[in-house]
């Protein structure tokens, strides 16, 4: 699958983005591509663009709380050149780059109520498969949440029952890939203490240590 911001393969999502563009002038409100060099040894898979984050800026995890925690943690462990996903004007930071890391989403369009339908996850799964196919031997995939976890397994044609999602879990996958799980770094999860910054940093730290060996 060749990614295009003109993709309209999911009618419900395409129609919703049309409405969002009409009501939020200046928002990207189109499918959001991956960020970071293709084939990097560390691939992060999120759920979908956030309404006022990636859906606004056009860059994954840029513009909302989840991105602040993600990029701040990536910077702390040397995977990002800056902890700031936005510039002074509130746009995607043009000087921010990733180092040995790439970020994508299981679904590349903003879904209503942040809840993609199973058919939409399946339709977008070819993009996830393409990202995984570019990974070199010994790479790590971090799934942020259950949907991202299952999207990775779907793309690799692996049984969900063989690799149960769990925060901090590590799964050795066929083909030399290692899958790590984390609760999604959303504001809701951190406000409810389901995920604390320390818990999230511990997962990224484990991955950094793994990739050093």
WOJO-V923901 format. One record per residue. RES is the residue in one small letter. PHI is phi in whole degrees, -180 to 180 (* if undefined). Layout:
RES:PHI, RES:PHI
This chain:
x:*, x:-99, x:-71, x:-145, x:-72, x:-90, x:-58, x:-135, x:-71, x:-113, x:-56, x:-63, x:-70, x:-62, x:-66, x:-65, x:-66, x:-60, x:-65, x:-64, x:-62, x:-69, x:-96, x:-130, x:-59, x:95, x:-75, x:-59, x:46, x:-142, x:-54, x:-110, x:-79, x:-77, x:-130, x:111, x:-72, x:-63, x:85, x:-65, x:-76, x:-128, x:-112, x:-104, x:-117, x:-97, x:-86, x:-165, x:-59, x:-84, x:-52, x:-106, x:-105, x:-61, x:-64, x:-87, x:-91, x:85, x:-126, x:-53, x:60, x:-117, x:122, x:-136, x:-60, x:-57, x:-68, x:-60, x:-70, x:-64, x:-68, x:-61, x:-72, x:-61, x:-64, x:-59, x:-102, x:84, x:-90, x:-136, x:-80, x:-151, x:-88, x:-102, x:-74, x:-119, x:-91, x:-64, x:-89, x:87, x:-97, x:-56, x:-61, x:-71, x:-97, x:-75, x:-135, x:-102, x:-120, x:67, x:-146, x:-144, x:-123, x:-143, x:-134, x:-65, x:-127, x:-96, x:-118, x:-61, x:-95, x:-55, x:57, x:59, x:-127, x:-71, x:-84, x:-53, x:-65, x:-72, x:-63, x:-66, x:-62, x:-86, x:-68, x:-61, x:-67, x:-64, x:-60, x:-64, x:-62, x:-67, x:-66, x:-85, x:-75, x:-76, x:-56, x:83, x:-81, x:-119, x:-117, x:-109, x:-97, x:-96, x:100, x:-65, x:-63, x:-64, x:-57, x:-69, x:-66, x:-64, x:-63, x:-60, x:-64, x:-94, x:58, x:-108, x:-75, x:-60, x:-67, x:-85, x:-140, x:-75, x:-69, x:-164, x:-57, x:83, x:-71, x:-130, x:-124, x:-87, x:-104, x:-60, x:87, x:82, x:-96, x:-119, x:-105, x:-107, x:-116, x:-145, x:-58, x:-64, x:-84, x:-80, x:-60, x:-59, x:-66, x:-79, x:-66, x:-85, x:68, x:-63, x:-130, x:-101, x:-54, x:-65, x:-63, x:-69, x:-62, x:-63, x:-67, x:-63, x:-64, x:-62, x:-66, x:-60, x:-65, x:-62, x:-72, x:-78, x:-103
